[in-house]
Amino acid sequence: MTSSLFFSSVFENRVPKVSVFLCFLISLHCSSLISNRVFAQTPSPVFACDATKNPEVSSYGFCNASLPTEARVADLVKRLTLQEKILFIVNSAGSVSRLGIPKYEWWSEALHGVSNVGPGTKFTSLVPGATSFPQVILTAASFNTSLFQAIGKVVSTEARAMYNVGLAGLTYWSPNINIFRDPRWGRGQETPGEDPLLSSKYGSNYVKGLQQTDDGDSSRLKVAACCKHYTAYDVDNWKGVDRYHFNAVVTQQDMDDTFQPPFKSCVLDGNVASVMCSYNKVNGKPTCADPDLLAGVIRGQWKLNGYIVSDCDSVDVFFNSQHYTKTPEEAAAIAINSGLDLNCGSFLGQHTEAAVKQGLLNESAVDNAVTNNFATLMRLGFFDGDPSKQPYGKLGPKDVCTPEHQELAREAARQGIVLLKNTAGSLPLSPTAIKTLAVIGPNANVTKTMIGNYEGIPCKYTTPLQGLTASVATTYVAGCSNVACASAQVDDAKKAAASADATVLVMGIDQSQERESFDRVDLLLPGQQPLLITEVAKVAKGPVILVIMSGGGFDISFAKNDSKITSILWVGYPGQAGGAAIADVIFGYYNPSGRLPMTWYPQAYVDKVPMTNMNMRPDPSNGYPGRTYRFYTGPTIYTFGDGLSYSTLSHKLVKAPHLVSIPLEENHVCHSSDCKTIDAVEQSCKNLAFDIHLRVQNMGKYSGSHTVFLFSTPPSVHNSPRKHLLGFEKVFLPAKSQSLVRFKVDVCKDLSVVDELGSRKVALGQHILHVGDLKHSLSVRI
């Protein structure tokens, strides 16, 4: 798929010209403000090996950029005392002035734009804001891998620009690639959803966008990304169970089948510079103190080229809250011996020297940790002297919040918005036929709500009300004072809806209802929101469009089944340009193409499923229904992959095999006994692949993008998934056109399932491949 897909021609010339002209004037005004700022007061970036301050640095091997990274790091480490090394295993790293090394702050965030959540980044009058993209869950709903990468590239450009004027660091603790396992999770909004393949594709592509240099030199980094929170982390604070004390009991099968794949892909496919271990315990061990998970898997099996960092204070947490060790020195020793390189917090700075003196920790282990940290900074150019003479040295405030970056934020929101219901003739609204529009709801005129958490300061906001008002005259009624909606102003809202040609209800929640350290306890819209929606719909004169702004899903069966509510849109937290994107979809300037990246469950689900049960697979013996579309056996409100278009699309299978044969050696055990599976690591299975070709046709009058999913239902062995995603492609289809979509299916990788011991097996027998309404039977034999 080509990168041209981010700005699809579906937008064409149908945007109201007035609003485009206004946007252009605003962008020009912002640019002129930035370019006219006085640069004499510009603070300078933090970097080592500054020969103007310390001429001796030119003789140090670690300052010689022509040497290999390994040699430079070795030279630096041998010059340091133990006390100096310990300065560099905490996030607020100390300085060694005698060697020309300044203080460095490791902790910056860039979940969906440069953020000022971490201490490493700040906004000032020099750079008052950065481009704020949609919260990750909505970007993931675009199912567009080139968009994921494009956003990462913009974020890293703005990060480098801010670094060059002393406002940001070079190490960013993003993305969050945990599986959105439970709909109540307050941080589900930060993730790419519930599917391991989508999460893997999002993580590796966003990381590439952040890290890859323009010249493609893999030994260098534009900025350093970090995949978090490793692993099986998705309980923050639910009914008194918090992340600092939670022990996630996870089967080996679920670990290797669900929780680990995104991290594996992040390291192997994305070549990420860092992985962050989480607060929780997994099967009795804190993740930041587990040598099997850290040194064994991340560093050993996956060969991480970078550093492992703790979540903030998680070493302190496993000592003081989880009481995993008896002394703080033991905690410091077990963390570093397990493979931890950097402590977000001060715990290792306080207790590592004593751990070495007590014989609990060899200094060589500290050497290993600082070696990984320094090597990352070397790849970033931190030890190469003046950044202005380096490849990204010319970036500055003029490169932040550019019109192109802000347009990409709007495009990302458009691509993610999901149309869940659309009664014939409802959407899109005609901006000429509709003379008056009632805009109602607590999220109708919000700003900060649209950018979710781990946010920065955006370049500007376009609220839903502002976006809609750019096309038609509007009447605005909040309806509730906030999303809790303890008391709805129903009468005012009904009056507005009864006299308007159409009504848009912008409902949902915000960070007061779901966030870090705060999980939901139910799946209902809060307070009197359902009452307000239903009463307004009863009296509305024209179409009623319900817009849900949220990270997680809801049981909105009342609205789904209400014939007076003609359309439903889910818009996530759509970022700084969210209101413009919502209007683009409602008025048909953009044909919706987003698909749900997570299942929406009925309220009955949370009434009987504790959030703390980590099992993905159902258990018929006790009525446990399982989790996510891959295993869940119960009813849903909407499911993973749901989403409508303004066009009708059809799929036709052009090429697909009915039989795949796996050749085995003559003496293989499966020749003489009845095998249901074979190991996916078999030599004969490797490099065995086949093609699937599909013809996708847009039969409607609207041009637009369309996501083609390829699912498989494997034979029923090893509690295999009911259905799982093998691949997806986003294609742009002009009206009345068609396109050929190709998938290459790797037998070992794509048709395998994970057994109870965590081993990958290729299931022999009938696999059912699904694309849209098509089903194709495929037999896998030896």
Phi, psi and omega in degrees: 000134184272158183291346180297349184290338184299318182252075186289150185288000176300334181292324175042220182250028189265358175289142178303129186295329181297314183292325178296316181297319178297315179301319182295318179297317179299316180298317179297319181297314179299315182297319182292325176299315181295313186290338182269000180294152182278119184273356180297333182265010184296123175291160184258154179290159177270127177203158179262172176063043179273102184293338180288335179265327182216094184302337182295336186299334181295343179267353182278136179299323183290346177265001182269101186293347180276347179279156175297150181306316183301317181293320180294316180296316180300319179298318181291313185298321183290343179275348188263145170280168177302315181299323179289323177300320183295336176299337188254017175244018173234159187295320176271079188290139182282179181251154171234089188295330181295338179252006178073031179251117181276174172296147177221135176260115183284335192271099167231158182234147179207055185297314179212044185137159178296128187245151174256022178292318179275158182289349183281350186227140176214155176253142178222186177297338179291313173229093185282346180193170178225162183296125182253106182280169177304152171303149192306320185302327179281320176300320179299328181293347175286337183050042183236100185296326179290331175292318178305315183290321180298320178295315178302321181294318178295316182298317181291327176296314179293325178296314178297320179298320180286326175300319184295341176246025171073021183251357184209164176265195180242353184244120187241126184269068179209151010264167171270117183241022175297150178286132177280078190283323186235132187295344182276348188298125183295339182256007177304329179302331184279349190257167176277009175113198191264352187261130181298324181290314178299316179297321178295315181293320178296307185302310184294324182283322176295319178299316178301318179299319179290316195266324192292134178279161183297332181269001176073017180283108185289348178278352180244159179231137173287303161224165180260125178267170180213124177268129186219163359249118189275113007207170182052043181253117175191033168232118180260302177199100184231114177050044176089352176266117182245165186295338182283344182237352187287132174253108181280112178269110189233132176288155177299326179296311179294324179301309185278340183269327189237305191279326185275328186309317180298323180290321178299315180294321179302318181281311187282318183269323182270344183055043184298149183274349184202152171230137179255126175278154193264179179283321191290163168271151171239116182052044172093350182243132172300136184299327181281001178234021184251105182296332178293316181288321185272285182296324185287307186268300186297309184276323185278295184289318187266347176060051178307130174258082184165210186235155175252127183242149177276152166296160195293119182071017183289339173289317174301321181296315183286344172274306189276328182261319183266349178051046183283333176233162182277329182232157178295329178295321177296322179296315179299317183294316184291326178296310182291319178295334180282344178122005178286133181255327187222135180254115168286111188126190185244001189301311182292329176296330183273330193238356185289319181299317179295324179297322178292315182295330178277359179079012180278343188212131175278144178299333179298330177291323175294320177302316179300317182296309183291332176300315180294323179291312181295322181299323178295315179295326176299315182295337180274353181085009183298329181259020182256014179083203188308115181298335182294342179263005181261170188307324182256018186292341182270354178289145180200194183308329180296342183263006178252138180061035177292158177305322181294319180295319181290327176292325177294325176298319178292317180295321179298319178295316178303314184292334182272332185304132185250124174270112186262335180212140177204097176295139183312131177084003182274290177251148002280153173284149176269121180291350176262322180286326179277116180265327181225141182229124173274126179243116192229143170130155184292342178255012185286332183229034183274158175245286187300328179306324187293342186256001173066207182255179188048042187264163170252204172258118184287163177299318179192173176238146163236110182284164175305317180298315179297319180297316181289323181293338178294341181254321183218166175290137184234153168242125186251129173226122182296321179080321176221149180287336176200180185291339177296330172049054180297328180215114183272140175272076189292320187297314180298320181293317180297321180297318180294317183291326183292335184254356183265155178289336176203159182231132174244120178258115181255100188246203177109210186223189177208197185290349175287342184250335178210128181189179173300137182069015180209105177262153177283160176248349176215179184241024181261148172298137190289155172054228184264019177302312180301321178298313180300314181300311185294316182292320178295317181298324182301322189254354185299139182282324184239198180303147178242118181250118178265122179249123179255119176255118184187169170269305179272171182270174182224158165275096179247037181302329179300321181279322179301323185266000182269113184294339179284340175268105193275334182216149175228130175239137168255128186240013179054217164248103201275009175085185189298330182257021186304319181295322178294319181294320178299316178294322178304319181284314184297323181266007173078012173290341178221133180274118185300140181223003180290152176229145183298128175269008179206156180281141172257119186260159172285160179304327181301333180299312184284340178292334183242354182246111177292141181297335185279351177281112187273355185293129178279326187272147181291157176231097183300336184293332180237011177079008178292124191272357183084181187224151179063163183302338185289331186230340187295134185252357186264185179286155178231161171275307170219156183237168179309131178091352179292146177163139183252166177234164171281353177250161172263130183241144177233151180239140175226131179283123181258321182212125175195138180284153172265342184219134171237123180255133178253113180287136178238156177298155185303322185266014181296140185300332184287349175287332185252350179227163184278106181258137174265338178215162169230156181298135180287355178264003179305139179301322183290338181277335181293146180063015177264114184215163176215162182257145170236125178245134181232141173258120180251128184239131172269107185268000184263186183264356180256129170290156178174170176269157183213133177266125177259119179259140169244111178253160173225138167253109183281169173303155184278082175228149177053039181049047184294160179299150174295327180196141174216155187278124177265330182185164175210149178221136176257125183235146175263129183234111171300160179305139177060029180241173178220163181212150176264125179248131183245134171240138170253122183256120176271118187300311182298316187276312191272329181262007181271158173234162180263129181275182186296338181263001178092008180267145179275132181230142172269120182282129177273145180120203187275120171254136177254119177266137182239134168222114184057234179271356181281143172229137182226128182271131182230124179261127176252119182231166173262000000 
